[in-house]
Amino acid sequence: MAKTRREFTPEFKRKAVALLESSGRPQMQIAAELGNQPSMLRQCRTALMSVSPLSRPAGSSGSVPMSPVGSPSDQAAEIARLQRELERARMERDVLQKAIVIFPEMPR
C-alpha cells in the first residue's frame, strides 16, 4: 500500500514554525503535537528563513530560537513571584513535616 503525501498550506507552515520558535519546546514535541515528522518542521523553517532572512533577529543563525527576555521590571516581578511561591512551598513542607511527627501512623 503506497503512502499518500500530505500537503500543508503555507499558513499552516508559518504557524507551525512560529510555534516552534516562540515556545522554546523541542522540535520533536511540537511535531508530535501537530501530527507531523520533525523533518517537516525543519524543512518549513529552512524554507521560511531562506525566503525572508530579514525576519530573523540580528546575529541569529535561525537554528536555535532565542529565549524571550522581558524588561528588567518584568524580570523583577517574575523573581518576586517565584520567591513568594518558594516561600509558600517551604511553609507547606514544614507543616507537613510537623504533621508526620504529630500523627506518625493512624490506627486502622
Gaussian input, Z-matrix of N, CA and C with variables (Angstrom, degrees):
# hf/3-21g

backbone

0 1
 N
 C     1     B1
 C     2     B2     1     A1
 N     3     B3     2     A2     1     D1
 C     4     B4     3     A3     2     D2
 C     5     B5     4     A4     3     D3
 N     6     B6     5     A5     4     D4
 C     7     B7     6     A6     5     D5
 C     8     B8     7     A7     6     D6
 N     9     B9     8     A8     7     D7
 C    10    B10     9     A9     8     D8
 C    11    B11    10    A10     9     D9
 N    12    B12    11    A11    10    D10
 C    13    B13    12    A12    11    D11
 C    14    B14    13    A13    12    D12
 N    15    B15    14    A14    13    D13
 C    16    B16    15    A15    14    D14
 C    17    B17    16    A16    15    D15
 N    18    B18    17    A17    16    D16
 C    19    B19    18    A18    17    D17
 C    20    B20    19    A19    18    D18
 N    21    B21    20    A20    19    D19
 C    22    B22    21    A21    20    D20
 C    23    B23    22    A22    21    D21
 N    24    B24    23    A23    22    D22
 C    25    B25    24    A24    23    D23
 C    26    B26    25    A25    24    D24
 N    27    B27    26    A26    25    D25
 C    28    B28    27    A27    26    D26
 C    29    B29    28    A28    27    D27
 N    30    B30    29    A29    28    D28
 C    31    B31    30    A30    29    D29
 C    32    B32    31    A31    30    D30
 N    33    B33    32    A32    31    D31
 C    34    B34    33    A33    32    D32
 C    35    B35    34    A34    33    D33
 N    36    B36    35    A35    34    D34
 C    37    B37    36    A36    35    D35
 C    38    B38    37    A37    36    D36
 N    39    B39    38    A38    37    D37
 C    40    B40    39    A39    38    D38
 C    41    B41    40    A40    39    D39
 N    42    B42    41    A41    40    D40
 C    43    B43    42    A42    41    D41
 C    44    B44    43    A43    42    D42
 N    45    B45    44    A44    43    D43
 C    46    B46    45    A45    44    D44
 C    47    B47    46    A46    45    D45
 N    48    B48    47    A47    46    D46
 C    49    B49    48    A48    47    D47
 C    50    B50    49    A49    48    D48
 N    51    B51    50    A50    49    D49
 C    52    B52    51    A51    50    D50
 C    53    B53    52    A52    51    D51
 N    54    B54    53    A53    52    D52
 C    55    B55    54    A54    53    D53
 C    56    B56    55    A55    54    D54
 N    57    B57    56    A56    55    D55
 C    58    B58    57    A57    56    D56
 C    59    B59    58    A58    57    D57
 N    60    B60    59    A59    58    D58
 C    61    B61    60    A60    59    D59
 C    62    B62    61    A61    60    D60
 N    63    B63    62    A62    61    D61
 C    64    B64    63    A63    62    D62
 C    65    B65    64    A64    63    D63
 N    66    B66    65    A65    64    D64
 C    67    B67    66    A66    65    D65
 C    68    B68    67    A67    66    D66
 N    69    B69    68    A68    67    D67
 C    70    B70    69    A69    68    D68
 C    71    B71    70    A70    69    D69
 N    72    B72    71    A71    70    D70
 C    73    B73    72    A72    71    D71
 C    74    B74    73    A73    72    D72
 N    75    B75    74    A74    73    D73
 C    76    B76    75    A75    74    D74
 C    77    B77    76    A76    75    D75
 N    78    B78    77    A77    76    D76
 C    79    B79    78    A78    77    D77
 C    80    B80    79    A79    78    D78
 N    81    B81    80    A80    79    D79
 C    82    B82    81    A81    80    D80
 C    83    B83    82    A82    81    D81
 N    84    B84    83    A83    82    D82
 C    85    B85    84    A84    83    D83
 C    86    B86    85    A85    84    D84
 N    87    B87    86    A86    85    D85
 C    88    B88    87    A87    86    D86
 C    89    B89    88    A88    87    D87
 N    90    B90    89    A89    88    D88
 C    91    B91    90    A90    89    D89
 C    92    B92    91    A91    90    D90
 N    93    B93    92    A92    91    D91
 C    94    B94    93    A93    92    D92
 C    95    B95    94    A94    93    D93
 N    96    B96    95    A95    94    D94
 C    97    B97    96    A96    95    D95
 C    98    B98    97    A97    96    D96
 N    99    B99    98    A98    97    D97
 C   100   B100    99    A99    98    D98
 C   101   B101   100   A100    99    D99
 N   102   B102   101   A101   100   D100
 C   103   B103   102   A102   101   D101
 C   104   B104   103   A103   102   D102
 N   105   B105   104   A104   103   D103
 C   106   B106   105   A105   104   D104
 C   107   B107   106   A106   105   D105
 N   108   B108   107   A107   106   D106
 C   109   B109   108   A108   107   D107
 C   110   B110   109   A109   108   D108
 N   111   B111   110   A110   109   D109
 C   112   B112   111   A111   110   D110
 C   113   B113   112   A112   111   D111
 N   114   B114   113   A113   112   D112
 C   115   B115   114   A114   113   D113
 C   116   B116   115   A115   114   D114
 N   117   B117   116   A116   115   D115
 C   118   B118   117   A117   116   D116
 C   119   B119   118   A118   117   D117
 N   120   B120   119   A119   118   D118
 C   121   B121   120   A120   119   D119
 C   122   B122   121   A121   120   D120
 N   123   B123   122   A122   121   D121
 C   124   B124   123   A123   122   D122
 C   125   B125   124   A124   123   D123
 N   126   B126   125   A125   124   D124
 C   127   B127   126   A126   125   D125
 C   128   B128   127   A127   126   D126
 N   129   B129   128   A128   127   D127
 C   130   B130   129   A129   128   D128
 C   131   B131   130   A130   129   D129
 N   132   B132   131   A131   130   D130
 C   133   B133   132   A132   131   D131
 C   134   B134   133   A133   132   D132
 N   135   B135   134   A134   133   D133
 C   136   B136   135   A135   134   D134
 C   137   B137   136   A136   135   D135
 N   138   B138   137   A137   136   D136
 C   139   B139   138   A138   137   D137
 C   140   B140   139   A139   138   D138
 N   141   B141   140   A140   139   D139
 C   142   B142   141   A141   140   D140
 C   143   B143   142   A142   141   D141
 N   144   B144   143   A143   142   D142
 C   145   B145   144   A144   143   D143
 C   146   B146   145   A145   144   D144
 N   147   B147   146   A146   145   D145
 C   148   B148   147   A147   146   D146
 C   149   B149   148   A148   147   D147
 N   150   B150   149   A149   148   D148
 C   151   B151   150   A150   149   D149
 C   152   B152   151   A151   150   D150
 N   153   B153   152   A152   151   D151
 C   154   B154   153   A153   152   D152
 C   155   B155   154   A154   153   D153
 N   156   B156   155   A155   154   D154
 C   157   B157   156   A156   155   D155
 C   158   B158   157   A157   156   D156
 N   159   B159   158   A158   157   D157
 C   160   B160   159   A159   158   D158
 C   161   B161   160   A160   159   D159
 N   162   B162   161   A161   160   D160
 C   163   B163   162   A162   161   D161
 C   164   B164   163   A163   162   D162
 N   165   B165   164   A164   163   D163
 C   166   B166   165   A165   164   D164
 C   167   B167   166   A166   165   D165
 N   168   B168   167   A167   166   D166
 C   169   B169   168   A168   167   D167
 C   170   B170   169   A169   168   D168
 N   171   B171   170   A170   169   D169
 C   172   B172   171   A171   170   D170
 C   173   B173   172   A172   171   D171
 N   174   B174   173   A173   172   D172
 C   175   B175   174   A174   173   D173
 C   176   B176   175   A175   174   D174
 N   177   B177   176   A176   175   D175
 C   178   B178   177   A177   176   D176
 C   179   B179   178   A178   177   D177
 N   180   B180   179   A179   178   D178
 C   181   B181   180   A180   179   D179
 C   182   B182   181   A181   180   D180
 N   183   B183   182   A182   181   D181
 C   184   B184   183   A183   182   D182
 C   185   B185   184   A184   183   D183
 N   186   B186   185   A185   184   D184
 C   187   B187   186   A186   185   D185
 C   188   B188   187   A187   186   D186
 N   189   B189   188   A188   187   D187
 C   190   B190   189   A189   188   D188
 C   191   B191   190   A190   189   D189
 N   192   B192   191   A191   190   D190
 C   193   B193   192   A192   191   D191
 C   194   B194   193   A193   192   D192
 N   195   B195   194   A194   193   D193
 C   196   B196   195   A195   194   D194
 C   197   B197   196   A196   195   D195
 N   198   B198   197   A197   196   D196
 C   199   B199   198   A198   197   D197
 C   200   B200   199   A199   198   D198
 N   201   B201   200   A200   199   D199
 C   202   B202   201   A201   200   D200
 C   203   B203   202   A202   201   D201
 N   204   B204   203   A203   202   D202
 C   205   B205   204   A204   203   D203
 C   206   B206   205   A205   204   D204
 N   207   B207   206   A206   205   D205
 C   208   B208   207   A207   206   D206
 C   209   B209   208   A208   207   D207
 N   210   B210   209   A209   208   D208
 C   211   B211   210   A210   209   D209
 C   212   B212   211   A211   210   D210
 N   213   B213   212   A212   211   D211
 C   214   B214   213   A213   212   D212
 C   215   B215   214   A214   213   D213
 N   216   B216   215   A215   214   D214
 C   217   B217   216   A216   215   D215
 C   218   B218   217   A217   216   D216
 N   219   B219   218   A218   217   D217
 C   220   B220   219   A219   218   D218
 C   221   B221   220   A220   219   D219
 N   222   B222   221   A221   220   D220
 C   223   B223   222   A222   221   D221
 C   224   B224   223   A223   222   D222
 N   225   B225   224   A224   223   D223
 C   226   B226   225   A225   224   D224
 C   227   B227   226   A226   225   D225
 N   228   B228   227   A227   226   D226
 C   229   B229   228   A228   227   D227
 C   230   B230   229   A229   228   D228
 N   231   B231   230   A230   229   D229
 C   232   B232   231   A231   230   D230
 C   233   B233   232   A232   231   D231
 N   234   B234   233   A233   232   D232
 C   235   B235   234   A234   233   D233
 C   236   B236   235   A235   234   D234
 N   237   B237   236   A236   235   D235
 C   238   B238   237   A237   236   D236
 C   239   B239   238   A238   237   D237
 N   240   B240   239   A239   238   D238
 C   241   B241   240   A240   239   D239
 C   242   B242   241   A241   240   D240
 N   243   B243   242   A242   241   D241
 C   244   B244   243   A243   242   D242
 C   245   B245   244   A244   243   D243
 N   246   B246   245   A245   244   D244
 C   247   B247   246   A246   245   D245
 C   248   B248   247   A247   246   D246
 N   249   B249   248   A248   247   D247
 C   250   B250   249   A249   248   D248
 C   251   B251   250   A250   249   D249
 N   252   B252   251   A251   250   D250
 C   253   B253   252   A252   251   D251
 C   254   B254   253   A253   252   D252
 N   255   B255   254   A254   253   D253
 C   256   B256   255   A255   254   D254
 C   257   B257   256   A256   255   D255
 N   258   B258   257   A257   256   D256
 C   259   B259   258   A258   257   D257
 C   260   B260   259   A259   258   D258
 N   261   B261   260   A260   259   D259
 C   262   B262   261   A261   260   D260
 C   263   B263   262   A262   261   D261
 N   264   B264   263   A263   262   D262
 C   265   B265   264   A264   263   D263
 C   266   B266   265   A265   264   D264
 N   267   B267   266   A266   265   D265
 C   268   B268   267   A267   266   D266
 C   269   B269   268   A268   267   D267
 N   270   B270   269   A269   268   D268
 C   271   B271   270   A270   269   D269
 C   272   B272   271   A271   270   D270
 N   273   B273   272   A272   271   D271
 C   274   B274   273   A273   272   D272
 C   275   B275   274   A274   273   D273
 N   276   B276   275   A275   274   D274
 C   277   B277   276   A276   275   D275
 C   278   B278   277   A277   276   D276
 N   279   B279   278   A278   277   D277
 C   280   B280   279   A279   278   D278
 C   281   B281   280   A280   279   D279
 N   282   B282   281   A281   280   D280
 C   283   B283   282   A282   281   D281
 C   284   B284   283   A283   282   D282
 N   285   B285   284   A284   283   D283
 C   286   B286   285   A285   284   D284
 C   287   B287   286   A286   285   D285
 N   288   B288   287   A287   286   D286
 C   289   B289   288   A288   287   D287
 C   290   B290   289   A289   288   D288
 N   291   B291   290   A290   289   D289
 C   292   B292   291   A291   290   D290
 C   293   B293   292   A292   291   D291
 N   294   B294   293   A293   292   D292
 C   295   B295   294   A294   293   D293
 C   296   B296   295   A295   294   D294
 N   297   B297   296   A296   295   D295
 C   298   B298   297   A297   296   D296
 C   299   B299   298   A298   297   D297
 N   300   B300   299   A299   298   D298
 C   301   B301   300   A300   299   D299
 C   302   B302   301   A301   300   D300
 N   303   B303   302   A302   301   D301
 C   304   B304   303   A303   302   D302
 C   305   B305   304   A304   303   D303
 N   306   B306   305   A305   304   D304
 C   307   B307   306   A306   305   D305
 C   308   B308   307   A307   306   D306
 N   309   B309   308   A308   307   D307
 C   310   B310   309   A309   308   D308
 C   311   B311   310   A310   309   D309
 N   312   B312   311   A311   310   D310
 C   313   B313   312   A312   311   D311
 C   314   B314   313   A313   312   D312
 N   315   B315   314   A314   313   D313
 C   316   B316   315   A315   314   D314
 C   317   B317   316   A316   315   D315
 N   318   B318   317   A317   316   D316
 C   319   B319   318   A318   317   D317
 C   320   B320   319   A319   318   D318
 N   321   B321   320   A320   319   D319
 C   322   B322   321   A321   320   D320
 C   323   B323   322   A322   321   D321

   B1=1.4338
   B2=1.5319
   B3=1.2966
   B4=1.4608
   B5=1.5216
   B6=1.3202
   B7=1.4549
   B8=1.5199
   B9=1.3159
   B10=1.4528
   B11=1.5222
   B12=1.2871
   B13=1.4552
   B14=1.5237
   B15=1.3229
   B16=1.4549
   B17=1.5197
   B18=1.3101
   B19=1.4587
   B20=1.5278
   B21=1.3113
   B22=1.4592
   B23=1.5141
   B24=1.3179
   B25=1.4560
   B26=1.5223
   B27=1.3296
   B28=1.4696
   B29=1.5349
   B30=1.3366
   B31=1.4637
   B32=1.5326
   B33=1.3434
   B34=1.4550
   B35=1.5298
   B36=1.3326
   B37=1.4672
   B38=1.5185
   B39=1.3406
   B40=1.4718
   B41=1.5232
   B42=1.3364
   B43=1.4732
   B44=1.5207
   B45=1.3261
   B46=1.4598
   B47=1.5240
   B48=1.3302
   B49=1.4707
   B50=1.5256
   B51=1.3338
   B52=1.4643
   B53=1.5259
   B54=1.3318
   B55=1.4663
   B56=1.5195
   B57=1.3112
   B58=1.4606
   B59=1.5263
   B60=1.3162
   B61=1.4631
   B62=1.5195
   B63=1.3351
   B64=1.4569
   B65=1.5245
   B66=1.3357
   B67=1.4663
   B68=1.5220
   B69=1.3390
   B70=1.4501
   B71=1.5210
   B72=1.3282
   B73=1.4571
   B74=1.5219
   B75=1.3253
   B76=1.4667
   B77=1.5221
   B78=1.3141
   B79=1.4597
   B80=1.5285
   B81=1.3195
   B82=1.4719
   B83=1.5254
   B84=1.3323
   B85=1.4561
   B86=1.5357
   B87=1.3180
   B88=1.4663
   B89=1.5272
   B90=1.3324
   B91=1.4634
   B92=1.5255
   B93=1.3213
   B94=1.4660
   B95=1.5286
   B96=1.3314
   B97=1.4633
   B98=1.5294
   B99=1.3233
   B100=1.4628
   B101=1.5249
   B102=1.3260
   B103=1.4523
   B104=1.5200
   B105=1.3213
   B106=1.4617
   B107=1.5173
   B108=1.3210
   B109=1.4571
   B110=1.5255
   B111=1.3298
   B112=1.4710
   B113=1.5278
   B114=1.3144
   B115=1.4669
   B116=1.5268
   B117=1.3391
   B118=1.4600
   B119=1.5270
   B120=1.3258
   B121=1.4658
   B122=1.5230
   B123=1.3045
   B124=1.4599
   B125=1.5298
   B126=1.3266
   B127=1.4601
   B128=1.5274
   B129=1.3189
   B130=1.4685
   B131=1.5228
   B132=1.3307
   B133=1.4572
   B134=1.5305
   B135=1.3139
   B136=1.4588
   B137=1.5161
   B138=1.3264
   B139=1.4598
   B140=1.5340
   B141=1.3362
   B142=1.4564
   B143=1.5231
   B144=1.3162
   B145=1.4656
   B146=1.5225
   B147=1.3307
   B148=1.4581
   B149=1.5283
   B150=1.3334
   B151=1.4647
   B152=1.5208
   B153=1.3306
   B154=1.4633
   B155=1.5232
   B156=1.3385
   B157=1.4618
   B158=1.5205
   B159=1.3264
   B160=1.4608
   B161=1.5143
   B162=1.3361
   B163=1.4619
   B164=1.5206
   B165=1.3482
   B166=1.4655
   B167=1.5179
   B168=1.3381
   B169=1.4564
   B170=1.5256
   B171=1.3109
   B172=1.4599
   B173=1.5165
   B174=1.3186
   B175=1.4570
   B176=1.5031
   B177=1.3091
   B178=1.4571
   B179=1.5101
   B180=1.3187
   B181=1.4599
   B182=1.5198
   B183=1.3249
   B184=1.4572
   B185=1.5136
   B186=1.3224
   B187=1.4556
   B188=1.5198
   B189=1.3230
   B190=1.4503
   B191=1.5200
   B192=1.3306
   B193=1.4544
   B194=1.5205
   B195=1.3068
   B196=1.4561
   B197=1.5197
   B198=1.3227
   B199=1.4490
   B200=1.5247
   B201=1.3345
   B202=1.4500
   B203=1.5279
   B204=1.3139
   B205=1.4608
   B206=1.5162
   B207=1.3245
   B208=1.4519
   B209=1.5147
   B210=1.3001
   B211=1.4480
   B212=1.5323
   B213=1.3233
   B214=1.4733
   B215=1.5276
   B216=1.3280
   B217=1.4626
   B218=1.5286
   B219=1.3453
   B220=1.4636
   B221=1.5286
   B222=1.3258
   B223=1.4588
   B224=1.5223
   B225=1.3223
   B226=1.4680
   B227=1.5304
   B228=1.3267
   B229=1.4629
   B230=1.5285
   B231=1.3299
   B232=1.4683
   B233=1.5264
   B234=1.3174
   B235=1.4639
   B236=1.5171
   B237=1.3259
   B238=1.4642
   B239=1.5289
   B240=1.3358
   B241=1.4612
   B242=1.5285
   B243=1.3198
   B244=1.4623
   B245=1.5272
   B246=1.3287
   B247=1.4657
   B248=1.5229
   B249=1.3458
   B250=1.4745
   B251=1.5250
   B252=1.3267
   B253=1.4669
   B254=1.5316
   B255=1.3266
   B256=1.4575
   B257=1.5235
   B258=1.3086
   B259=1.4660
   B260=1.5300
   B261=1.3260
   B262=1.4608
   B263=1.5373
   B264=1.3217
   B265=1.4666
   B266=1.5222
   B267=1.3176
   B268=1.4766
   B269=1.5166
   B270=1.3398
   B271=1.4639
   B272=1.5297
   B273=1.3228
   B274=1.4659
   B275=1.5260
   B276=1.3336
   B277=1.4607
   B278=1.5286
   B279=1.3354
   B280=1.4588
   B281=1.5294
   B282=1.3242
   B283=1.4642
   B284=1.5256
   B285=1.3078
   B286=1.4655
   B287=1.5265
   B288=1.3327
   B289=1.4609
   B290=1.5220
   B291=1.3394
   B292=1.4631
   B293=1.5245
   B294=1.3151
   B295=1.4644
   B296=1.5234
   B297=1.3226
   B298=1.4643
   B299=1.5268
   B300=1.3293
   B301=1.4669
   B302=1.5268
   B303=1.3271
   B304=1.4625
   B305=1.5228
   B306=1.3061
   B307=1.4669
   B308=1.5237
   B309=1.3417
   B310=1.4624
   B311=1.5266
   B312=1.3314
   B313=1.4565
   B314=1.5121
   B315=1.3091
   B316=1.4560
   B317=1.5301
   B318=1.3455
   B319=1.4699
   B320=1.5263
   B321=1.3209
   B322=1.4721
   B323=1.4838
   A1=108.25
   A2=118.16
   A3=122.81
   A4=109.89
   A5=114.76
   A6=119.64
   A7=108.93
   A8=115.64
   A9=119.17
   A10=108.26
   A11=115.49
   A12=120.81
   A13=109.16
   A14=115.84
   A15=120.07
   A16=109.60
   A17=115.62
   A18=121.92
   A19=108.11
   A20=116.07
   A21=121.13
   A22=109.11
   A23=115.50
   A24=119.74
   A25=109.51
   A26=117.38
   A27=119.72
   A28=112.63
   A29=116.30
   A30=119.92
   A31=110.84
   A32=116.63
   A33=120.86
   A34=110.32
   A35=115.86
   A36=120.20
   A37=111.03
   A38=117.32
   A39=120.55
   A40=111.15
   A41=116.03
   A42=119.65
   A43=111.25
   A44=117.44
   A45=120.90
   A46=110.72
   A47=116.82
   A48=120.81
   A49=109.99
   A50=117.83
   A51=120.84
   A52=110.71
   A53=116.84
   A54=120.82
   A55=110.57
   A56=116.12
   A57=120.98
   A58=111.01
   A59=116.91
   A60=120.55
   A61=113.03
   A62=117.88
   A63=119.58
   A64=113.38
   A65=117.34
   A66=118.92
   A67=113.07
   A68=117.63
   A69=119.89
   A70=113.17
   A71=116.79
   A72=120.70
   A73=109.71
   A74=117.67
   A75=120.79
   A76=112.01
   A77=114.23
   A78=121.72
   A79=110.86
   A80=117.08
   A81=121.23
   A82=110.69
   A83=117.11
   A84=121.10
   A85=110.83
   A86=117.19
   A87=120.96
   A88=109.32
   A89=116.82
   A90=120.75
   A91=110.86
   A92=117.07
   A93=120.32
   A94=110.67
   A95=116.80
   A96=120.36
   A97=111.45
   A98=115.81
   A99=120.11
   A100=112.64
   A101=117.49
   A102=121.08
   A103=112.54
   A104=116.73
   A105=122.33
   A106=110.31
   A107=113.84
   A108=120.60
   A109=109.02
   A110=118.09
   A111=120.12
   A112=112.32
   A113=116.79
   A114=119.25
   A115=111.18
   A116=117.54
   A117=120.41
   A118=110.34
   A119=116.40
   A120=119.83
   A121=110.96
   A122=116.50
   A123=120.92
   A124=110.57
   A125=116.33
   A126=120.51
   A127=111.25
   A128=116.72
   A129=120.03
   A130=110.83
   A131=116.22
   A132=120.03
   A133=110.34
   A134=116.46
   A135=120.90
   A136=110.85
   A137=116.36
   A138=120.67
   A139=111.13
   A140=116.64
   A141=119.44
   A142=111.75
   A143=117.12
   A144=119.76
   A145=111.45
   A146=117.02
   A147=119.08
   A148=111.00
   A149=116.82
   A150=120.33
   A151=110.74
   A152=117.15
   A153=120.06
   A154=110.76
   A155=117.70
   A156=119.38
   A157=112.97
   A158=118.51
   A159=120.59
   A160=112.18
   A161=117.37
   A162=119.69
   A163=112.33
   A164=116.70
   A165=120.08
   A166=110.03
   A167=116.73
   A168=119.66
   A169=110.79
   A170=116.40
   A171=120.59
   A172=110.24
   A173=116.72
   A174=121.46
   A175=114.09
   A176=117.68
   A177=120.80
   A178=109.72
   A179=116.37
   A180=119.98
   A181=110.81
   A182=117.08
   A183=120.29
   A184=113.32
   A185=118.38
   A186=119.64
   A187=112.20
   A188=118.17
   A189=122.23
   A190=108.51
   A191=118.43
   A192=119.25
   A193=110.28
   A194=115.44
   A195=119.80
   A196=108.81
   A197=116.91
   A198=120.23
   A199=108.92
   A200=116.60
   A201=119.18
   A202=110.30
   A203=116.01
   A204=121.10
   A205=107.10
   A206=116.23
   A207=120.59
   A208=110.79
   A209=114.26
   A210=119.65
   A211=108.93
   A212=117.16
   A213=118.97
   A214=113.04
   A215=117.70
   A216=118.99
   A217=110.58
   A218=117.24
   A219=120.59
   A220=110.51
   A221=115.58
   A222=119.80
   A223=110.47
   A224=117.34
   A225=120.83
   A226=110.33
   A227=116.72
   A228=120.23
   A229=110.53
   A230=116.73
   A231=120.73
   A232=110.91
   A233=117.23
   A234=121.14
   A235=110.16
   A236=116.93
   A237=120.50
   A238=110.75
   A239=116.70
   A240=120.24
   A241=110.93
   A242=115.94
   A243=119.97
   A244=111.43
   A245=117.35
   A246=120.02
   A247=110.69
   A248=117.33
   A249=120.08
   A250=110.70
   A251=115.64
   A252=120.24
   A253=110.87
   A254=116.66
   A255=120.86
   A256=110.85
   A257=117.04
   A258=120.80
   A259=110.09
   A260=117.00
   A261=120.47
   A262=110.54
   A263=117.16
   A264=120.54
   A265=110.79
   A266=117.07
   A267=119.98
   A268=110.78
   A269=117.43
   A270=120.66
   A271=110.29
   A272=116.64
   A273=120.15
   A274=110.96
   A275=116.37
   A276=120.35
   A277=110.24
   A278=116.65
   A279=120.73
   A280=111.38
   A281=116.66
   A282=120.45
   A283=109.76
   A284=117.05
   A285=119.96
   A286=111.85
   A287=117.23
   A288=119.50
   A289=110.77
   A290=117.47
   A291=120.73
   A292=110.68
   A293=117.03
   A294=120.27
   A295=110.70
   A296=116.65
   A297=120.35
   A298=109.95
   A299=116.91
   A300=120.87
   A301=110.29
   A302=116.77
   A303=120.54
   A304=110.98
   A305=116.95
   A306=121.79
   A307=109.18
   A308=117.22
   A309=118.89
   A310=113.14
   A311=116.95
   A312=119.46
   A313=107.96
   A314=114.79
   A315=119.50
   A316=108.81
   A317=117.80
   A318=119.72
   A319=110.04
   A320=115.27
   A321=119.85
   A322=111.80
   D1=127.83
   D2=-177.89
   D3=-83.96
   D4=141.39
   D5=176.44
   D6=-78.37
   D7=142.16
   D8=175.42
   D9=-92.99
   D10=138.24
   D11=-178.39
   D12=-84.35
   D13=126.97
   D14=-179.86
   D15=-84.60
   D16=143.09
   D17=177.51
   D18=-110.71
   D19=137.00
   D20=179.24
   D21=-116.03
   D22=143.51
   D23=179.44
   D24=-73.42
   D25=154.11
   D26=176.97
   D27=-57.95
   D28=-34.12
   D29=178.75
   D30=-64.41
   D31=-43.59
   D32=178.25
   D33=-60.71
   D34=-42.93
   D35=-179.88
   D36=-63.27
   D37=-43.59
   D38=178.51
   D39=-61.63
   D40=-43.54
   D41=-179.80
   D42=-66.21
   D43=-38.74
   D44=179.65
   D45=-64.68
   D46=-42.79
   D47=178.88
   D48=-67.84
   D49=-39.31
   D50=177.78
   D51=-62.59
   D52=-41.42
   D53=177.42
   D54=-63.13
   D55=-42.96
   D56=179.74
   D57=-61.11
   D58=-44.82
   D59=-176.16
   D60=-76.40
   D61=-32.33
   D62=-175.78
   D63=-86.93
   D64=-25.75
   D65=-173.54
   D66=-81.47
   D67=-30.13
   D68=-176.97
   D69=76.58
   D70=6.10
   D71=178.74
   D72=-86.11
   D73=160.94
   D74=-179.79
   D75=-63.79
   D76=150.42
   D77=-179.68
   D78=-60.76
   D79=-37.84
   D80=179.47
   D81=-60.83
   D82=-41.68
   D83=-177.55
   D84=-68.31
   D85=-43.81
   D86=179.09
   D87=-62.42
   D88=-45.06
   D89=-179.50
   D90=-60.88
   D91=-41.41
   D92=179.92
   D93=-64.84
   D94=-40.00
   D95=179.20
   D96=-64.58
   D97=-36.24
   D98=-179.49
   D99=-85.07
   D100=-8.63
   D101=-179.43
   D102=76.06
   D103=31.28
   D104=-178.35
   D105=-124.61
   D106=173.20
   D107=174.17
   D108=-87.43
   D109=147.63
   D110=176.86
   D111=-58.74
   D112=-29.86
   D113=179.82
   D114=-63.88
   D115=-31.88
   D116=178.04
   D117=-64.51
   D118=-43.94
   D119=177.93
   D120=-63.75
   D121=-41.42
   D122=179.77
   D123=-61.99
   D124=-43.48
   D125=179.33
   D126=-65.87
   D127=-41.50
   D128=178.88
   D129=-63.52
   D130=-44.00
   D131=179.66
   D132=-61.74
   D133=-45.47
   D134=179.64
   D135=-61.08
   D136=-43.98
   D137=-179.45
   D138=-64.41
   D139=-43.16
   D140=-179.70
   D141=-68.08
   D142=-36.57
   D143=179.79
   D144=-70.20
   D145=-32.93
   D146=179.86
   D147=-75.66
   D148=-27.98
   D149=179.58
   D150=-77.03
   D151=-43.60
   D152=-176.45
   D153=-130.98
   D154=75.41
   D155=-179.51
   D156=-67.52
   D157=-17.53
   D158=-179.32
   D159=-74.62
   D160=-14.49
   D161=-179.89
   D162=-77.51
   D163=-12.69
   D164=178.03
   D165=-81.47
   D166=150.40
   D167=173.94
   D168=-65.62
   D169=152.92
   D170=-179.80
   D171=-62.44
   D172=137.16
   D173=179.10
   D174=82.31
   D175=0.90
   D176=-179.60
   D177=-94.68
   D178=133.19
   D179=178.31
   D180=-83.40
   D181=-14.28
   D182=-179.13
   D183=90.15
   D184=-9.87
   D185=-177.24
   D186=-83.70
   D187=-28.41
   D188=-178.64
   D189=-123.77
   D190=122.86
   D191=179.54
   D192=-67.07
   D193=141.26
   D194=179.54
   D195=-77.78
   D196=143.14
   D197=179.63
   D198=-78.66
   D199=141.39
   D200=-179.66
   D201=-71.43
   D202=126.74
   D203=178.94
   D204=-119.06
   D205=119.78
   D206=-179.65
   D207=-83.48
   D208=-178.44
   D209=178.55
   D210=-70.20
   D211=162.52
   D212=179.63
   D213=-57.70
   D214=-34.79
   D215=179.49
   D216=-69.22
   D217=-36.16
   D218=176.16
   D219=-64.98
   D220=-41.60
   D221=179.50
   D222=-65.76
   D223=-40.20
   D224=179.32
   D225=-64.11
   D226=-40.59
   D227=178.64
   D228=-64.99
   D229=-40.41
   D230=178.65
   D231=-65.55
   D232=-40.34
   D233=178.14
   D234=-63.43
   D235=-43.57
   D236=179.33
   D237=-62.90
   D238=-41.87
   D239=178.96
   D240=-63.23
   D241=-42.75
   D242=-179.78
   D243=-67.15
   D244=-35.61
   D245=177.61
   D246=-66.35
   D247=-40.39
   D248=176.73
   D249=-63.23
   D250=-42.01
   D251=179.40
   D252=-63.64
   D253=-40.77
   D254=178.72
   D255=-65.18
   D256=-41.89
   D257=179.90
   D258=-63.27
   D259=-41.64
   D260=178.65
   D261=-64.03
   D262=-42.16
   D263=179.01
   D264=-63.68
   D265=-38.46
   D266=177.55
   D267=-64.80
   D268=-41.86
   D269=179.20
   D270=-63.09
   D271=-43.69
   D272=178.70
   D273=-62.06
   D274=-40.47
   D275=178.70
   D276=-62.30
   D277=-44.03
   D278=-179.58
   D279=-62.75
   D280=-41.66
   D281=179.28
   D282=-63.49
   D283=-43.20
   D284=179.87
   D285=-65.88
   D286=-36.91
   D287=177.49
   D288=-65.35
   D289=-38.36
   D290=177.50
   D291=-68.08
   D292=-36.13
   D293=179.48
   D294=-64.97
   D295=-35.88
   D296=178.91
   D297=-63.94
   D298=-38.07
   D299=179.59
   D300=-69.94
   D301=-40.20
   D302=-177.62
   D303=-73.04
   D304=-42.79
   D305=-179.19
   D306=-116.53
   D307=77.18
   D308=-174.78
   D309=-60.51
   D310=-45.32
   D311=176.49
   D312=-157.30
   D313=130.76
   D314=-178.80
   D315=-76.65
   D316=136.90
   D317=176.90
   D318=-68.24
   D319=145.91
   D320=-178.23
   D321=-95.21

